[in-house]
Amino acid sequence: MKFETILYEIENKILTITLNRPEKLNAFTGQMMDDLIKAFDQAGKDDAIRVIVLTGAGRGFCAGADLSAGQDTFNREIRNNKDEKPIKSDDLEWLRDGGGRTTLAIYECPKPIIAAINGPAVGVGVTMTLPMDIRLASEEARFGLVFARRGLVPEAASSWFLPRIVGISKALEWTYSGKVFPAEEALKGGLISAIHSKESLLEEAYKIAKEIIENTSPVSVTLTRQMLWKMLGADHPMEAHKIDSRAIYELGKGKDAKEGITSFLEKRAPNFPSKVSKDLPDFFPWWKKREFK
């Protein structure tokens, strides 16, 4: 599959997705939305990919939405720029926020995802990383949830993701002010987990990816990703217990559990045989698909 705004490169079971509009600081467009949704969907189905790393080309990660259309950039009644269904259609698909479509596709992806934020990340440049599992940043990274300064509100389902990651008080502080802040503040606030030099950023992301690949069961990691994210919205720990119990039962009698225990006892690296594409337990997915209505 070819993409217009991103690079899609697989090596050593790691998929590196690179936002690739460096002349525009990788500003987000409708085409980039389409490319990212397709890329994450494709990666989720490919057993050759164990971990996904997302980064940006050039000196920026993502400068936010492309504002080249000027003051009507976000006016959907004027700019139906994806040739979608007419505004008056009863189908509300045309109303959906492009950033939200992207983050929901990332959220549903079964593979672990690492953001390697190499430079400025503003607006959707920040919010697109929120459903990713681990966020690393370079010393040159800057962050800005600038929506209120543009007469907008946080998008890309970030009103759900952001408070769960950094807490409600910090989320409101950053979104109320709309300020641009350095990597050090992002680290202190819990938005990112580490800061590295720009030169070593990808290397550090790949180290984490390699540890996952060499030591863990792909099926276990896929289930773990969905369990932890989905349980953020559960109203009682019993909901987690229901899924934990089913997962432990199903995986406990499987080939990966046998290999995990045997390799540990034999003091060797594991070679897990199960595949995400065909060996997830029958109860997966356990959640109902949500619709925009």
C-alpha positions in Angstrom: 0.0 0.0 0.0 1.4 3.4 -1.0 0.8 6.6 1.1 1.0 10.2 0.2 1.9 11.9 3.5 3.6 9.2 5.6 6.4 6.7 5.2 5.7 3.0 6.2 8.8 1.0 6.8 9.1 -2.5 8.5 12.4 -3.8 9.8 13.1 -6.3 12.6 9.3 -6.7 13.3 9.1 -2.9 14.0 6.9 -0.7 11.8 8.1 2.9 11.7 5.5 5.3 10.5 7.0 8.7 9.7 4.8 11.8 9.2 6.3 13.0 5.9 5.4 16.6 5.1 8.7 18.2 6.5 8.3 21.4 4.5 5.1 22.0 6.4 6.3 20.7 9.8 4.2 17.6 9.0 1.0 19.6 9.4 -2.1 17.4 9.5 -4.4 17.2 6.4 -7.4 15.1 5.4 -5.0 13.0 3.3 -2.8 12.4 6.3 -5.9 11.3 8.3 -6.7 8.7 5.5 -3.1 7.5 5.4 -2.8 7.1 9.1 -6.1 5.2 9.4 -5.2 2.9 6.6 -1.7 2.4 8.0 -2.8 1.4 11.5 -5.5 -0.8 10.1 -3.0 -2.6 7.9 -0.4 -2.9 10.6 -3.0 -4.4 13.0 -3.6 -7.3 10.6 0.1 -8.0 9.8 1.7 -10.7 12.0 5.1 -9.5 10.7 4.7 -6.3 12.8 5.0 -6.6 16.5 5.5 -2.9 17.5 4.7 0.4 15.8 6.8 3.5 16.2 5.5 6.9 15.0 7.7 9.9 14.4 8.1 12.9 12.2 10.3 13.8 9.3 12.6 16.9 9.5 12.7 19.2 12.5 9.0 18.9 13.5 6.7 16.1 14.7 3.4 17.7 13.7 2.6 21.4 13.7 -1.2 20.7 14.0 -3.8 21.1 11.4 -2.7 22.6 8.1 -4.1 26.2 8.2 -3.4 27.0 4.5 -7.1 27.5 3.9 -7.1 30.5 6.2 -10.0 31.5 8.4 -12.3 28.9 7.0 -10.0 26.0 7.7 -12.4 24.5 10.3 -15.7 25.6 8.7 -17.2 22.4 7.4 -20.1 24.1 5.8 -17.7 25.9 3.4 -14.9 23.3 3.2 -16.3 19.9 2.5 -12.8 19.1 1.4 -13.0 15.3 1.4 -15.9 15.2 -1.0 -17.9 13.5 1.6 -21.7 13.1 1.7 -23.6 16.4 1.5 -24.0 18.5 4.6 -27.7 18.0 4.6 -27.5 14.2 4.6 -29.1 12.3 7.4 -25.9 10.3 7.7 -23.8 12.2 10.3 -20.4 10.8 9.0 -19.7 14.2 7.5 -19.7 15.8 10.9 -17.0 13.6 12.4 -13.7 15.3 13.4 -10.8 14.0 11.4 -8.5 13.9 14.4 -11.0 11.8 16.2 -11.3 9.4 13.4 -7.5 9.0 13.5 -7.2 8.5 17.3 -10.0 6.0 17.3 -8.3 4.0 14.7 -5.1 4.1 16.8 -7.0 3.2 19.9 -8.5 0.1 18.2 -5.1 -1.1 16.8 -4.1 -4.4 18.4 -0.3 -3.6 18.4 1.7 -1.7 21.0 2.5 1.9 19.8 5.4 4.2 20.7 5.4 7.9 19.8 8.9 9.3 19.2 8.1 13.0 19.3 11.1 14.6 17.6 10.1 18.2 17.5 7.1 20.6 17.9 3.8 18.8 18.5 0.9 21.2 18.5 -2.9 20.7 18.4 -3.6 17.4 16.7 0.1 16.9 16.8 -0.3 16.2 20.5 -3.7 14.7 20.5 -2.9 12.0 17.9 -0.3 10.6 20.3 -2.7 10.3 23.3 -4.0 6.8 22.4 -0.4 5.6 21.9 1.0 3.5 24.7 4.4 5.1 25.3 5.5 8.7 24.4 9.1 9.7 24.2 10.3 13.2 23.2 13.5 14.8 22.1 14.9 17.8 23.9 13.7 19.9 21.0 10.1 18.9 21.3 7.5 21.5 22.2 3.8 20.8 23.0 0.7 22.9 22.7 -3.0 22.2 23.2 -3.8 25.5 21.6 -7.4 25.0 20.7 -8.9 27.8 22.9 -6.4 30.2 21.3 -8.0 29.4 17.9 -11.6 29.6 19.1 -12.0 25.9 19.1 -12.1 23.0 21.7 -9.9 20.0 22.2 -10.5 17.5 19.4 -9.5 13.9 18.5 -11.4 12.5 21.6 -8.7 14.2 23.7 -11.3 15.2 26.3 -11.4 11.4 27.1 -7.7 10.6 26.7 -5.9 13.6 28.2 -7.4 13.6 31.7 -6.8 9.8 32.0 -3.1 10.4 31.1 -2.2 13.5 33.0 -5.1 14.0 35.4 -8.0 16.5 35.1 -6.2 19.4 36.7 -3.2 19.4 34.5 -5.4 18.7 31.4 -7.5 21.7 32.2 -4.5 23.9 32.9 -2.9 23.1 29.5 -6.2 23.3 27.5 -7.4 26.5 29.3 -4.2 28.4 28.6 -3.4 26.9 25.2 0.2 27.7 25.9 3.2 26.0 24.2 5.4 24.3 26.7 8.8 22.5 26.6 9.5 18.8 26.9 10.5 19.2 30.6 7.0 20.4 31.5 5.5 17.6 29.5 7.6 15.1 31.4 6.8 16.6 34.8 3.1 16.6 33.9 3.1 12.9 32.8 2.4 13.5 29.1 5.7 11.8 28.1 7.8 9.2 29.9 11.3 10.3 28.9 13.4 12.9 27.1 16.3 12.0 24.8 18.5 13.8 22.4 17.1 14.2 19.0 19.9 11.9 17.7 19.1 9.1 20.1 15.3 9.4 20.2 14.5 6.6 17.7 17.2 4.4 19.0 15.6 4.6 22.5 12.1 3.9 21.0 13.6 0.9 19.2 15.1 -0.4 22.4 11.7 -0.5 24.1 10.2 -2.2 21.0 13.0 -4.8 20.9 12.4 -5.7 24.6 8.7 -6.3 23.8 9.5 -8.3 20.7 12.2 -10.5 22.2 10.4 -11.4 25.5 6.7 -11.4 25.1 3.8 -13.2 23.4 2.1 -11.2 20.7 -1.3 -12.4 21.7 -0.6 -11.6 25.4 0.4 -8.0 24.4 -2.6 -7.5 22.2 -5.0 -8.6 24.9 -3.1 -6.5 27.5 -3.3 -3.4 25.4 -7.1 -3.7 25.0 -7.7 -4.7 28.6 -5.9 -1.8 30.1 -7.3 0.8 27.7 -10.9 -0.5 27.8 -10.9 -0.8 31.6 -10.2 2.9 31.9 -13.9 3.4 31.3 -15.2 0.6 33.5 -17.4 1.5 36.4 -16.3 -1.3 38.7 -13.3 -3.6 39.1 -15.6 -6.5 38.5 -15.6 -5.6 34.8 -11.9 -6.2 34.8 -12.2 -9.4 36.7 -14.7 -10.7 34.1 -12.2 -10.2 31.3 -9.1 -11.2 33.4 -10.7 -14.5 34.3 -11.7 -15.4 30.7 -8.3 -14.4 29.4 -6.3 -16.3 32.0 -8.5 -19.4 31.4 -8.1 -19.3 27.6 -4.4 -18.4 27.4 -3.5 -20.7 30.3 -4.3 -23.8 28.3 -2.7 -22.4 25.1 0.6 -22.9 23.4 2.1 -19.6 24.4 1.7 -20.2 28.1 3.4 -23.6 27.7 6.3 -22.0 25.8 6.5 -19.1 28.3 6.9 -21.5 31.3 9.2 -23.9 29.4 11.5 -21.3 28.2 11.8 -19.8 31.7 12.6 -23.2 33.2 15.1 -23.9 30.5 16.7 -20.5 30.8 16.3 -19.6 27.1 14.6 -17.0 25.0 11.0 -17.8 24.3 9.6 -18.6 20.8 5.9 -17.9 21.1 4.0 -19.7 18.3 0.6 -18.0 18.5 -0.4 -15.3 16.0 -2.6 -12.2 16.6 -4.3 -12.7 13.2 -5.7 -16.2 14.1 -5.1 -17.1 17.8 -7.0 -14.5 19.8 -9.5 -16.1 22.2 -13.1 -16.5 21.0 -14.4 -13.9 23.5 -12.3 -11.2 21.8 -13.5 -8.5 21.2 -15.7 -8.4 24.3 -16.9 -4.8 23.8 -19.6 -3.4 21.6 -18.6 -1.4 18.6 -19.5 2.3 19.1 -21.2 4.3 16.5 -21.3 8.0 15.8 -24.9 9.1 16.1 
